[in-house]
Amino acid sequence: MKKCAHCGAENAEDAVKCQACGTAAFFDPIAPPITTSATERRDRDHLNLLSIFHFLGAAMCICGIGAVILHHRLMKMVFTKAMTGKHPFPVPPEDLMRLMNWGYRVAGVFLIIGFILNLLSGFCLWQRKHRIFSLVVAGINCVQVPIGTLLGVFTIIVLSRTSVREVYNKSYSPRPDNHV
Ligand SMILES: [Zn+2]
């Protein structure tokens, strides 16, 4: 017997259309019901959340770059005043400025790298691809206490789950769509 997917009426096995309502849609008795387990839902939610956090992390790096530029401008103003002003300065302002410029460069490079890595990892997490890459980025994020550490540890915990590994394996080899 076949059950009509529209009205639920029982029809003969060879029926093409439902005797009761005329719909051609029948429940497939072989295909298992489409259900998502609690584990699958949790993994999906966590991976999506992590992806969003990585995009936010990338956005924070951009803000950081802005802050570095702003700080540089301000300090340049201060030092220019110190160079021309009569106020006694403990260190030659030119030397201090040179030293700080190196600090800005290092901070800038770190922020740009952080931006690129978090953006890429966000995309990878969203598409469930390149798990190892996201793990490496998570390790690098751990250096940035405290937010980066939280994000990094959470990412490593989620990505280390056996069920999440399976999700990644599935996305590598596309599942056949036909239920056989
Ligand atoms: Zn029917």
Residues whose N, C-alpha, C, O or C-beta is under 5 A from the ligand:
A	BS01	ZN	C4 H6 C7 G8 A9 C18 A20 C21 G22 T23
